[in-house]
Amino acid sequence: MTAEPSAVRERAVEAVRRALPDEEKLRKLAEFFKIFGDPTRMRILCALKASELCVYDLTRLMGVSQPAVSHQLGLLRAAHAVRARREGKTVYYSLDDEHVSALLRVGLEHIGHRFSGGR
Protein backbone atom coordinates (compact mmCIF):
# COMPACT_ATOMS: atom_id res chain seq x y z
CA MET A 1 0.00 0.00 0.00
CA THR A 2 1.39 3.42 -0.93
CA ALA A 3 0.88 6.62 0.98
CA GLU A 4 -1.67 9.11 -0.28
CA PRO A 5 -0.07 12.10 -2.06
CA SER A 6 -1.35 14.50 0.61
CA ALA A 7 0.29 12.43 3.36
CA VAL A 8 3.58 12.34 1.44
CA ARG A 9 3.46 16.11 0.93
CA GLU A 10 2.63 16.68 4.58
CA ARG A 11 5.75 14.71 5.63
CA ALA A 12 7.85 16.72 3.17
CA VAL A 13 6.41 20.00 4.41
CA GLU A 14 7.02 19.01 8.02
CA ALA A 15 10.62 17.98 7.28
CA VAL A 16 11.27 21.35 5.64
CA ARG A 17 9.58 23.18 8.52
CA ARG A 18 12.00 21.51 10.97
CA ALA A 19 14.98 22.38 8.74
CA LEU A 20 14.16 26.10 8.48
CA PRO A 21 16.14 28.50 10.67
CA ASP A 22 14.14 30.21 13.41
CA GLU A 23 12.56 33.62 12.75
CA GLU A 24 15.29 35.56 14.56
CA LYS A 25 18.03 33.98 12.44
CA LEU A 26 16.04 34.66 9.27
CA ARG A 27 15.57 38.29 10.30
CA LYS A 28 19.30 38.68 10.97
CA LEU A 29 20.13 37.01 7.66
CA ALA A 30 17.80 39.34 5.77
CA GLU A 31 19.38 42.35 7.50
CA PHE A 32 22.87 41.10 6.64
CA PHE A 33 22.04 40.58 2.98
CA LYS A 34 20.74 44.16 2.74
CA ILE A 35 24.37 45.36 2.75
CA PHE A 36 24.79 43.77 -0.68
CA GLY A 37 21.94 45.86 -2.11
CA ASP A 38 23.95 48.99 -2.88
CA PRO A 39 26.44 49.29 -5.79
CA THR A 40 28.82 51.55 -3.84
CA ARG A 41 28.98 49.08 -0.95
CA MET A 42 29.53 46.27 -3.44
CA ARG A 43 32.43 48.18 -5.00
CA ILE A 44 33.93 48.78 -1.56
CA LEU A 45 33.56 45.11 -0.63
CA CYS A 46 35.10 43.95 -3.91
CA ALA A 47 37.99 46.39 -3.46
CA LEU A 48 38.56 45.15 0.09
CA LYS A 49 38.46 41.57 -1.17
CA ALA A 50 41.51 42.47 -3.26
CA SER A 51 43.40 44.43 -0.59
CA GLU A 52 43.26 46.16 2.76
CA LEU A 53 42.65 49.88 2.13
CA CYS A 54 42.19 53.13 4.04
CA VAL A 55 39.37 55.66 3.51
CA TYR A 56 41.66 57.83 1.38
CA ASP A 57 42.45 54.87 -0.90
CA LEU A 58 38.76 53.99 -1.19
CA THR A 59 37.80 57.61 -1.90
CA ARG A 60 40.26 57.75 -4.81
CA LEU A 61 39.24 54.33 -6.08
CA MET A 62 35.47 54.90 -5.84
CA GLY A 63 35.47 58.48 -7.08
CA VAL A 64 33.10 59.53 -4.30
CA SER A 65 33.51 61.84 -1.32
CA GLN A 66 35.20 60.87 1.92
CA PRO A 67 31.96 61.28 3.91
CA ALA A 68 30.17 58.96 1.45
CA VAL A 69 32.86 56.28 1.81
CA SER A 70 32.92 56.67 5.59
CA HIS A 71 29.13 56.34 5.75
CA GLN A 72 29.18 53.13 3.71
CA LEU A 73 32.05 51.74 5.79
CA GLY A 74 30.04 52.47 8.93
CA LEU A 75 27.15 50.42 7.58
CA LEU A 76 29.48 47.61 6.54
CA ARG A 77 31.17 47.60 9.96
CA ALA A 78 27.80 47.53 11.75
CA ALA A 79 26.88 44.47 9.66
CA HIS A 80 30.23 42.83 10.53
CA ALA A 81 31.17 42.65 6.85
CA VAL A 82 34.36 44.71 7.27
CA ARG A 83 36.75 45.35 10.12
CA ALA A 84 39.09 48.20 10.89
CA ARG A 85 42.72 48.25 11.97
CA ARG A 86 44.41 51.42 13.18
CA GLU A 87 48.00 52.18 12.27
CA GLY A 88 48.96 55.54 13.76
CA LYS A 89 46.37 58.03 12.52
CA THR A 90 45.29 55.86 9.59
CA VAL A 91 42.52 53.28 9.76
CA TYR A 92 42.75 50.38 7.34
CA TYR A 93 39.73 48.33 6.35
CA SER A 94 39.49 44.72 5.25
CA LEU A 95 36.76 42.13 4.88
CA ASP A 96 35.69 40.82 8.26
CA ASP A 97 36.40 37.17 7.48
CA GLU A 98 36.54 34.49 4.80
CA HIS A 99 32.74 34.14 4.85
CA VAL A 100 32.29 37.61 3.37
CA SER A 101 34.94 36.87 0.75
CA ALA A 102 33.21 33.58 -0.10
CA LEU A 103 29.82 35.30 -0.46
CA LEU A 104 31.33 37.80 -2.90
CA ARG A 105 33.12 35.07 -4.84
CA VAL A 106 30.01 32.89 -5.15
CA GLY A 107 27.82 35.88 -6.02
CA LEU A 108 30.19 36.98 -8.77
CA GLU A 109 30.42 33.40 -10.07
CA HIS A 110 26.63 33.19 -10.15
CA ILE A 111 26.29 36.50 -12.00
CA GLY A 112 29.01 35.47 -14.44
CA HIS A 113 27.32 32.14 -15.03
CA ARG A 114 23.82 33.61 -15.41
CA PHE A 115 24.87 36.35 -17.81
CA SER A 116 27.42 34.45 -19.89
CA GLY A 117 24.80 32.19 -21.45
CA GLY A 118 25.46 29.29 -19.07
CA ARG A 119 22.70 27.72 -17.06
Residue, then its C-alpha position, 0 to 999 in steps of 0.5 A: m500500500t502506498a501513501e496518499p499524495s497529501a500524506v507524502r506532501e505533509r511529511a515533506v512539508e514538516a521535514v522542511r519546517r523543521a529544517l528552516p532556521d528560526e525567525e530571529k536567524l532569518r531576520k538577521l540574515a535578511e538584514f545582513f544581505k541588505i548590505f549587498g543591495d547597494p552598488t557603492r557598498m559592493r564596489i567597496l567590498c570587492a575592493l577590500k576583497a583584493s586588498e586592505l585599504c584606508v578611507y583615502d584609498l577607497t575615496r580615490l578608487m570609488g570616485v566619491s567623497q570621503p563622507a560617502v565612503s565613511h558612511q558606507l564603511g560604517l554600515l558595513r562595519a555595523a553588519h560585521a562585513v568589514r573590520a578596521r585596523r588602526e595604524g597611527k592616525t590611519v585606519y585600514y579596512s578589510l573584509d571581516d572574514e573568509h565568509v564575506s569573501a566567499l559570499l562575494r566570490v560565489g555571487l560573482e560566479h553566479i552573476g558570471h554564469r547567469f549572464s554568460g549564457g550558461r545555465 
